[in-house]
Amino acid sequence: MNRLALTALPLAAALLMTAGPALAWDTNARVYATSTAPYWEVGKIDNDLSRLCTLGSFNQKRVAQVYIQFTGKKGRGITGIAKRDFNLRDPQNKAVDGKTYHFFADGTSQCKVYVAP
C-alpha cells in the first residue's frame, strides 16, 4: 500500500465511527417526476425541519427512494420524497398528515426540507 492510502485509512475509519445515523441509499430508486423548474420551487422551505435534517432527526429512511429530477438551466438537482407514513424518519413527530416533504441534499450539512401540500 502506498503512503497516502495508509494515511487515509485511519481518517476514513474515524469519520465513519463519528458519523451520525446511517442513511440508506436506495439502489432501486424511482423517478416520480421530471421538471425544468428550479428544485426550490417544489414547496415552501421549512428552516426548522431543514435544521433537524442536518442533525439526522428528520430524514428519509431511504434517501431518494422516490424522487423528482429538476433538469432546467437553473436549480438542477433532485429532491427525495417522503410523507408521514412513507419513507420518513421522524423521531420527534414533526410531520403533519397530508403534507409531502421534499429533501434536497439529505444526509449532508446542507440539507433543505421543502413542504408541499
Buried (B, 14 or more C-beta within 10 A) or exposed (E): EEEEEEEEEEEEEEEEEEEEEEBEEBEEBEEBEEBEEBBBBBBEBBEEBBEBBBEBBBBBBBBBBBBBBBEEEEBEBBBBBBBBEEBBBBEEEBBEEEBBBBBBBBBEEEBBBBBEE
